């Protein structure tokens, strides 16, 4: 079989590990693997290259995605998708492994309806994909955020400040949740765990009165203006406050061991599914086991609230 592989949407550490696994496992089973450059744009522009074992040598520890990625809104149009499908068929590519988030999955689901044997792998630091406990890149991003929190605590303690740290995540607060717990944050504010401002101001005043020299607030992006919140804390809680927006630094860096293993397991599992003529599904990990679900069961679905929020109530 000829199998294509692409990465789409936001890059995530561990994507290269997943591509490497697709290539190496595919070659082990006697398949030909084609790397599609810059996501769905590469399908449209017929920008594809045959990958060998040597092509992915040294990629396991590399952050980002060596295939490149993009967001291709034009791919929503069926006539544009048909160009990509025709390019795949011209090369004899029957199977396609796509690595990305919810938007990537939507494109793959549409391609499956057009006759392409698609497998989706969850590659996003946000951990906002249903049907899997963890996404490729999430663990590395958590490590990056925790490192930033640890460093901010040092300077916050020196200056007696409350530091606000804004993470990525959009509709899912897992980055803030996991990093906030690991970083010992006093307050973790996410879409699943909304903020009670007056209660926060009250507790910060109590911290200040008790002689505490620092406080950490971790918050998911797009909930509010964190710089305005810092000013409000300074004014109403009497605790000098500064906000730090981590931004795209959270996506970068060499993948941690967990993401290298997860990407490797998922990439290999995708090839095994295609070997068994299973497609139109996305891969996940549940209780450390590889699973797969139809795209329709995952696309647009919201993840259940993480049980770690119960821990936050008791230890923060």
Secondary structure, DSSP 8 states (H G I E B T S, - for coil): -EEEEEE-SS--TTHHHHHHHHHHHHHHTT-EEEEETTTHHHHHTT-EEEE-TGGGTT-TT--S-TT-----GGGGSHHHHHHHHHHHHHHTEEEEEEEESHHHHHHHHHHHHTT-EEEEEEB-TT---TT-S--BTHHHHHHHHHHHHHHHHHHHHHHTEEEEEEE--TT--HHHHHHHHHTT-SEEEBTTB---HHHHHHHHHHHHHTT--EEEEEEETTSS-HHHHHHHHHHHT---EEEEE-GGGGG-S---HHHHHHHHHHHHHHHHHHHTT--SEEEEEETTEEEEEEGGGTTT------THHHHHHHH-
